[in-house]
Amino acid sequence: MISSLLANTIVIISLLVSLAAYIFVSKREGSYINILTPAYVVNIPAYFLFPIIYTYLFETEATPYAFAYVYATIAVENLVFAYFYTRRKAPVVHLPFAYGYGSFGLFGMIAVALSALVYLPVLLQFPQYIFSPRQIYEQTRTGFGPLFYLSSSLSYLAVILILFSKKSFRVKAFVTLVAAMVLLLHGSKGQVLSLLFLVLMFEIYVNGRRLNLLSAIAVAAVIGAVGLGLFAVTMILGTPYEAIETISRYSDYTRNATMLIDSNFPVQNGRLTLESNIISLIPRAIMPSKPKTFGALYLDEQFFPESIDEDVGSPDFGIGVQYADFGSLAILYLALFEVIRGWLALVFVNRLRVTRHPGDFVIVAFLAGISVFPVGGTGWLLPETLVVAMLLRFASCFGTNQIFRERNRTRRRPIAPPGLSPLPGAGSAPTA
């Protein structure tokens, strides 16, 4: 078992390396709120702060190898992404189909109305839990996926579309508030925070807002307060000590990963990753024989069978899923993954700064860790997000006389929405 002193030292070193990567990206972006912010706001408490508290309260049973491996992998992931995202040159990637800038407001209001309508059957089935949404979340783990996740996706799309519209601030605020209320009734803290992150990413990458360090700290404090408020609303925390103990248990992302590494679990040779990207996407209504345990859930069945039997939620294994698939080579697999994600983020952030279109925004948000498909236990939903982007491009052609098509050649003058200009630093856009 690793000593508390050594465990905390490893955590702090990994944290410092990760913060250095964040500062490096912030300097290059000119803003301390950027594409890394959503992940860091969630991961710094979950990967670093909570484990330190948990170690103080309960000690850590991991071996030095497992603990060091997990935190070295986290640091490498952050460094690799920061390096490839901040490379100066990125190719201009052209997307198919025409696009415009019409009817965003109308589509946004339709989407938020549909999000509430789709979720209404769930509320009608559990009316006694409307003021205890966490109970609804726990009661709808199985069999309610299509309603639950479709409602969430529509809420996200509603906010994205209304932000890109020319509607007044009051209309945008109203739609955003309704979407937030719908997500709050889902009983999921993460979904409400993701909505807040969407607004932040819009301000940074579409409106071109730049926040210095002090402003970023103030924004982080507000997000932290919202997060604590969501904990208070969706969970019973008890006394201050019990609250700290309950919240610190969210460090299981790293704790379960070290447990798996120390267990000498047989290498799955990529099976879990493959299942997560295929089986998880098939609705149970279409595949009644869909197994209850597949992909990462297979690990829950092996290590926490009671969570599967009682249907009370599945513990997360963090990078333990990749370690189960690839063994000690998991760090290389995840580093390669961050190479791809960093390069894609650079490409689509540059596109967004030129086009300022929701089709590009949903991809940037996805690469920042904010998916319009808030489905847990699935693989990387980039193909599905690209489909949504294409659909948004197609839908944006309605209600406008100005239609744009991307070509293989470029002009010096970037194309932007009517009445807007590309952000500084944006490259040439596709020609109309």
C-alpha positions as CSV (number, residue, x, y, z in Angstrom):
1,M,0.0,0.0,0.0
2,I,1.3,3.4,-0.9
3,S,2.0,5.9,1.9
4,S,-0.2,9.0,2.2
5,L,2.9,11.2,1.8
6,L,4.0,9.5,-1.5
7,A,0.4,9.4,-2.8
8,N,-0.1,13.1,-2.2
9,T,3.3,13.9,-3.7
10,I,2.4,12.1,-6.9
11,V,-1.0,13.8,-7.0
12,I,0.5,17.3,-6.6
13,I,3.2,16.7,-9.2
14,S,0.6,15.5,-11.7
15,L,-1.6,18.5,-10.8
16,L,1.3,20.9,-11.4
17,V,2.1,19.4,-14.8
18,S,-1.6,19.6,-15.7
19,L,-1.9,23.2,-14.6
20,A,1.3,24.0,-16.6
21,A,-0.5,22.6,-19.7
22,Y,-3.5,24.7,-19.0
23,I,-1.5,27.9,-18.5
24,F,0.4,27.2,-21.8
25,V,-2.9,26.8,-23.7
26,S,-4.3,29.9,-21.9
27,K,-1.3,32.0,-22.9
28,R,-1.6,30.9,-26.5
29,E,-5.3,31.5,-26.6
30,G,-5.2,34.8,-24.8
31,S,-7.9,33.7,-22.4
32,Y,-7.8,31.7,-19.1
33,I,-11.2,30.4,-20.0
34,N,-10.8,28.1,-23.0
35,I,-11.4,24.7,-24.5
36,L,-9.7,23.0,-21.5
37,T,-11.9,24.7,-18.9
38,P,-14.9,22.3,-18.9
39,A,-12.7,19.3,-18.4
40,Y,-10.4,21.0,-15.8
41,V,-13.3,22.3,-13.7
42,V,-14.6,18.7,-13.3
43,N,-11.3,16.8,-13.3
44,I,-9.2,18.9,-10.9
45,P,-11.6,18.2,-8.0
46,A,-12.3,14.6,-9.2
47,Y,-8.7,13.6,-10.0
48,F,-6.7,15.7,-7.6
49,L,-8.5,17.5,-4.8
50,F,-11.0,14.7,-3.8
51,P,-8.3,12.0,-3.8
52,I,-6.2,14.0,-1.4
53,I,-9.2,14.4,0.9
54,Y,-10.1,10.8,0.6
55,T,-6.5,9.7,1.4
56,Y,-6.6,11.9,4.5
57,L,-9.9,10.4,5.6
58,F,-9.5,6.7,4.6
59,E,-6.0,6.2,3.3
60,T,-5.2,4.7,-0.1
61,E,-4.8,0.9,-0.7
62,A,-3.2,1.2,-4.1
63,T,0.4,0.1,-4.8
64,P,2.9,2.8,-5.8
65,Y,3.1,1.5,-9.3
66,A,-0.7,1.7,-9.9
67,F,-0.9,5.1,-8.3
68,A,2.0,6.5,-10.3
69,Y,0.8,5.0,-13.5
70,V,-2.7,6.6,-13.3
71,Y,-1.4,10.0,-12.4
72,A,1.4,9.9,-15.0
73,T,-1.2,9.0,-17.6
74,I,-3.4,12.0,-16.6
75,A,-0.4,14.4,-16.9
76,V,0.7,12.9,-20.3
77,E,-2.8,13.3,-21.7
78,N,-3.0,17.0,-20.7
79,L,0.5,17.7,-22.1
80,V,-0.1,16.0,-25.4
81,F,-3.4,17.7,-26.0
82,A,-1.9,21.1,-25.1
83,Y,1.0,20.6,-27.5
84,F,-1.0,19.5,-30.5
85,Y,-3.8,22.0,-29.9
86,T,-1.4,25.0,-29.8
87,R,0.4,24.2,-33.0
88,R,0.4,27.2,-35.3
89,K,-0.5,25.6,-38.6
90,A,-3.7,23.7,-39.2
91,P,-5.1,22.6,-42.6
92,V,-8.4,24.1,-43.8
93,V,-10.9,21.3,-43.6
94,H,-13.9,21.7,-45.9
95,L,-17.2,20.2,-44.9
96,P,-19.9,19.0,-47.3
97,F,-23.4,20.5,-47.8
98,A,-24.5,24.2,-48.0
99,Y,-25.1,26.2,-44.9
100,G,-26.8,29.5,-44.0
101,Y,-27.6,31.5,-40.9
102,G,-31.4,31.4,-40.8
103,S,-34.1,30.4,-38.3
104,F,-31.8,29.7,-35.4
105,G,-34.2,31.4,-33.0
106,L,-37.3,29.5,-34.2
107,F,-35.5,26.2,-34.1
108,G,-34.1,26.9,-30.7
109,M,-37.6,27.6,-29.2
110,I,-39.0,24.5,-30.9
111,A,-36.2,22.4,-29.5
112,V,-36.6,23.6,-25.9
113,A,-40.4,23.0,-26.1
114,L,-39.8,19.5,-27.5
115,S,-37.2,18.8,-24.7
116,A,-39.9,19.5,-22.1
117,L,-42.6,17.6,-24.0
118,V,-40.4,14.5,-24.5
119,Y,-39.6,14.4,-20.7
120,L,-43.2,15.0,-19.6
121,P,-44.1,11.3,-19.6
122,V,-41.3,10.7,-17.1
123,L,-42.6,13.5,-14.8
124,L,-46.1,12.2,-15.1
125,Q,-45.0,8.7,-14.1
126,F,-43.0,10.0,-11.1
127,P,-44.9,13.2,-10.0
128,Q,-44.0,12.6,-6.3
129,Y,-40.3,13.1,-7.1
130,I,-40.6,16.4,-9.0
131,F,-39.0,18.3,-6.1
132,S,-36.5,15.5,-5.6
133,P,-35.1,15.1,-9.1
134,R,-32.3,12.8,-8.0
135,Q,-35.0,10.2,-7.2
136,I,-36.2,10.4,-10.8
137,Y,-32.7,9.9,-12.0
138,E,-32.3,6.8,-9.9
139,Q,-35.7,5.4,-10.9
140,T,-35.1,5.8,-14.6
141,R,-31.7,4.1,-15.0
142,T,-33.2,1.3,-17.1
143,G,-35.9,1.5,-19.8
144,F,-36.2,5.3,-19.9
145,G,-33.0,6.0,-22.0
146,P,-34.7,7.3,-25.2
147,L,-36.9,9.8,-23.3
148,F,-34.2,10.9,-20.8
149,Y,-31.3,11.4,-23.3
150,L,-33.4,12.8,-26.2
151,S,-34.8,15.4,-23.8
152,S,-31.2,16.3,-22.7
153,S,-29.9,16.5,-26.2
154,L,-32.8,18.8,-27.3
155,S,-32.1,21.1,-24.3
156,Y,-28.5,21.5,-25.4
157,L,-29.4,22.1,-29.0
158,A,-32.0,24.6,-27.9
159,V,-29.4,26.7,-26.0
160,I,-26.9,26.4,-28.8
161,L,-29.4,27.5,-31.5
162,I,-30.8,30.4,-29.4
163,L,-27.3,31.7,-28.7
164,F,-26.6,31.9,-32.4
165,S,-29.9,33.6,-33.2
166,K,-30.6,37.3,-33.4
167,K,-33.2,37.2,-30.6
168,S,-33.1,39.6,-27.7
169,F,-31.1,38.9,-24.6
170,R,-34.4,38.3,-22.7
171,V,-35.5,35.6,-25.2
172,K,-32.1,33.9,-25.0
173,A,-32.1,34.0,-21.2
174,F,-35.6,32.6,-21.1
175,V,-34.8,29.7,-23.4
176,T,-31.6,29.0,-21.5
177,L,-33.4,29.1,-18.2
178,V,-36.1,26.7,-19.4
179,A,-33.5,24.3,-20.7
180,A,-31.7,24.4,-17.4
181,M,-34.9,23.7,-15.5
182,V,-35.6,20.7,-17.7
183,L,-32.1,19.3,-17.2
184,L,-32.4,20.0,-13.4
185,L,-35.5,17.8,-13.4
186,H,-33.3,15.0,-14.8
187,G,-31.5,14.9,-11.5
188,S,-28.1,15.0,-13.1
189,K,-25.6,17.6,-11.9
190,G,-23.3,17.1,-14.8
191,Q,-25.9,18.0,-17.4
192,V,-26.7,21.4,-15.8
193,L,-23.0,22.2,-15.5
194,S,-22.5,21.3,-19.2
195,L,-25.2,23.8,-20.1
196,L,-23.3,26.5,-18.3
197,F,-20.1,25.4,-20.1
198,L,-21.8,25.7,-23.4
199,V,-22.6,29.4,-22.7
200,L,-19.0,30.0,-21.7
201,M,-17.6,28.3,-24.8
202,F,-19.9,30.5,-26.9
203,E,-18.7,33.7,-25.3
204,I,-15.0,32.7,-25.8
205,Y,-15.0,31.2,-29.3
206,V,-18.0,32.9,-31.0
207,N,-18.2,36.3,-29.3
208,G,-14.4,36.5,-29.0
209,R,-14.4,37.3,-25.3
210,R,-11.0,37.0,-23.5
211,L,-10.7,36.6,-19.8
212,N,-7.6,37.3,-17.8
213,L,-6.5,35.2,-14.8
214,L,-8.5,37.2,-12.2
215,S,-11.7,37.1,-14.3
216,A,-11.2,33.4,-14.9
217,I,-10.8,32.8,-11.2
218,A,-14.1,34.7,-10.5
219,V,-15.9,32.6,-13.2
220,A,-14.5,29.4,-11.7
221,A,-15.7,30.5,-8.2
222,V,-19.2,31.0,-9.6
223,I,-19.1,27.6,-11.3
224,G,-17.9,26.0,-8.1
225,A,-20.8,27.6,-6.2
226,V,-23.2,26.3,-8.8
227,G,-21.7,22.9,-8.4
228,L,-22.0,22.9,-4.7
229,G,-25.6,24.1,-5.0
230,L,-26.3,21.2,-7.4
231,F,-24.9,18.8,-4.8
232,A,-27.1,20.3,-2.2
233,V,-30.2,20.0,-4.4
234,T,-29.6,16.5,-5.8
235,M,-28.1,14.8,-2.7
236,I,-28.5,14.4,1.0
237,L,-25.2,15.6,2.4
238,G,-25.9,15.6,6.2
239,T,-23.4,17.3,8.5
240,P,-20.4,19.2,7.1
241,Y,-18.1,16.2,7.8
242,E,-20.6,13.8,6.2
243,A,-20.8,16.2,3.2
244,I,-17.0,16.2,2.8
245,E,-17.0,12.4,3.1
246,T,-19.7,12.0,0.5
247,I,-18.2,14.4,-2.0
248,S,-14.7,12.9,-1.5
249,R,-16.0,9.6,-2.7
250,Y,-16.2,11.1,-6.2
251,S,-12.5,10.3,-6.3
252,D,-13.4,6.8,-7.5
253,Y,-12.3,7.8,-11.0
254,T,-8.7,7.3,-10.0
255,R,-9.3,4.9,-7.1
256,N,-11.1,2.3,-9.2
257,A,-8.4,2.6,-11.9
258,T,-5.7,1.8,-9.4
259,M,-7.7,-1.1,-8.0
260,L,-8.1,-2.6,-11.5
261,I,-4.3,-2.2,-12.2
262,D,-3.4,-3.9,-8.9
263,S,-5.9,-6.8,-9.6
264,N,-3.9,-8.2,-12.5
265,F,-7.1,-8.2,-14.5
266,P,-6.8,-10.1,-17.8
267,V,-6.1,-7.8,-20.8
268,Q,-9.2,-7.5,-23.0
269,N,-7.3,-6.6,-26.2
270,G,-9.7,-3.7,-27.0
271,R,-12.9,-5.6,-26.5
272,L,-14.4,-3.1,-24.0
273,T,-13.6,-0.1,-26.2
274,L,-15.2,-1.8,-29.2
275,E,-18.4,-2.7,-27.2
276,S,-18.7,0.8,-25.8
277,N,-18.7,2.2,-29.3
278,I,-21.2,-0.2,-30.8
279,I,-23.6,-1.9,-28.4
280,S,-24.1,1.1,-26.2
281,L,-25.6,3.1,-29.1
282,I,-28.3,0.6,-29.8
283,P,-31.6,1.4,-27.9
284,R,-33.0,-1.4,-25.8
285,A,-36.3,-0.9,-27.6
286,I,-34.7,-1.9,-30.8
287,M,-32.5,-4.6,-29.2
288,P,-34.6,-6.2,-26.4
289,S,-31.8,-8.8,-25.8
290,K,-29.2,-6.0,-25.3
291,P,-26.9,-7.2,-22.5
292,K,-27.0,-5.2,-19.3
293,T,-23.2,-5.4,-18.9
294,F,-20.9,-4.5,-21.8
295,G,-17.9,-2.3,-22.4
296,A,-17.0,-0.5,-19.2
297,L,-20.0,-2.0,-17.5
298,Y,-18.3,-5.4,-17.7
299,L,-15.8,-4.0,-15.2
300,D,-18.6,-3.0,-12.9
301,E,-20.0,-6.5,-13.1
302,Q,-16.6,-8.0,-12.1
303,F,-15.7,-5.5,-9.3
304,F,-19.0,-4.1,-8.1
305,P,-21.7,-6.7,-8.9
306,E,-24.0,-5.3,-6.3
307,S,-24.3,-2.0,-8.3
308,I,-25.5,-4.0,-11.4
309,D,-27.9,-6.3,-9.4
310,E,-29.4,-3.3,-7.5
311,D,-29.4,-1.0,-10.5
312,V,-28.0,1.9,-8.4
313,G,-25.5,3.3,-10.8
314,S,-22.2,2.2,-12.1
315,P,-18.9,3.3,-10.6
316,D,-16.5,4.9,-13.0
317,F,-13.1,3.3,-13.7
318,G,-11.4,6.3,-15.4
319,I,-8.4,5.2,-17.4
320,G,-8.8,1.8,-15.8
321,V,-11.0,0.9,-18.8
322,Q,-8.1,1.5,-21.2
323,Y,-5.8,-0.3,-18.9
324,A,-8.1,-3.3,-18.9
325,D,-8.1,-3.2,-22.7
326,F,-4.4,-2.6,-23.4
327,G,-2.5,-3.2,-20.2
328,S,0.6,-1.1,-19.6
329,L,0.3,0.2,-23.2
330,A,-2.8,2.2,-22.2
331,I,-0.7,5.3,-21.7
332,L,0.4,5.2,-25.3
333,Y,-3.1,4.6,-26.5
334,L,-4.5,7.5,-24.6
335,A,-1.6,9.8,-25.7
336,L,-2.4,8.9,-29.3
337,F,-6.0,9.7,-28.6
338,E,-5.1,13.1,-27.3
339,V,-3.0,13.8,-30.4
340,I,-6.1,13.2,-32.5
341,R,-8.3,15.3,-30.2
342,G,-5.8,18.1,-30.0
343,W,-5.5,18.3,-33.8
344,L,-9.2,18.2,-34.3
345,A,-9.8,20.9,-31.7
346,L,-7.3,23.1,-33.5
347,V,-9.0,22.6,-36.9
348,F,-12.5,23.2,-35.7
349,V,-11.8,26.1,-33.4
350,N,-10.1,27.8,-36.4
351,R,-13.2,27.0,-38.5
352,L,-15.6,28.3,-35.8
353,R,-13.7,31.6,-35.6
354,V,-14.3,32.1,-39.3
355,T,-17.8,30.6,-39.8
356,R,-19.3,31.3,-36.4
357,H,-21.8,28.6,-37.1
358,P,-23.6,26.2,-34.7
359,G,-22.5,23.3,-36.9
360,D,-18.9,23.9,-36.0
361,F,-19.7,24.9,-32.5
362,V,-21.2,21.5,-31.5
363,I,-18.0,19.9,-32.6
364,V,-15.8,22.3,-30.6
365,A,-18.0,21.8,-27.6
366,F,-17.7,18.0,-28.0
367,L,-13.9,18.2,-28.2
368,A,-14.1,20.4,-25.0
369,G,-15.9,17.6,-23.3
370,I,-19.5,18.9,-23.7
371,S,-21.4,16.4,-25.8
372,V,-25.0,16.9,-27.0
373,F,-25.3,13.2,-26.3
374,P,-25.0,13.0,-22.5
375,V,-25.0,9.2,-22.6
376,G,-22.7,7.5,-20.0
377,G,-20.8,4.4,-20.6
378,T,-20.5,4.9,-24.4
379,G,-17.5,5.3,-26.6
380,W,-16.3,8.4,-28.4
381,L,-19.4,9.9,-30.1
382,L,-17.5,12.0,-32.7
383,P,-19.2,10.4,-35.7
384,E,-22.6,11.1,-34.2
385,T,-21.6,14.6,-33.4
386,L,-20.5,15.2,-37.0
387,V,-23.9,14.0,-38.1
388,V,-25.6,16.6,-35.9
389,A,-23.2,19.2,-37.3
390,M,-24.3,18.3,-40.8
391,L,-27.9,18.4,-39.9
392,L,-27.5,21.9,-38.3
393,R,-25.8,23.1,-41.5
394,F,-28.7,21.7,-43.6
395,A,-31.4,23.2,-41.3
396,S,-29.6,26.6,-41.3
397,C,-30.4,27.0,-45.0
398,F,-34.1,27.5,-44.2
399,G,-35.4,31.0,-43.7
400,T,-32.5,32.8,-45.4
401,N,-31.6,33.9,-48.9
402,Q,-27.9,33.7,-48.3
403,I,-26.5,30.2,-48.8
404,F,-22.8,29.4,-48.6
405,R,-20.9,26.4,-49.9
406,E,-17.3,25.5,-49.1
407,R,-14.8,25.1,-51.9
408,N,-11.3,23.8,-52.2
409,R,-10.0,27.2,-52.8
410,T,-10.0,30.1,-50.4
411,R,-10.2,33.9,-50.5
412,R,-8.3,36.3,-48.3
413,R,-11.6,37.7,-46.9
414,P,-13.2,35.2,-44.5
415,I,-16.9,34.6,-44.8
416,A,-19.0,35.2,-41.7
417,P,-22.6,35.5,-40.8
418,P,-24.4,38.7,-42.1
419,G,-23.6,41.6,-39.7
420,L,-20.7,39.8,-38.1
421,S,-17.0,39.6,-38.9
422,P,-14.5,36.8,-38.3
423,L,-12.6,36.9,-35.1
424,P,-9.0,38.2,-35.0
425,G,-6.6,35.4,-35.8
426,A,-9.0,33.4,-37.9
427,G,-7.7,32.1,-41.2
428,S,-9.3,32.2,-44.6
429,A,-12.8,30.8,-44.8
430,P,-14.3,28.7,-47.6
431,T,-15.6,30.7,-50.4
432,A,-19.3,31.2,-50.9
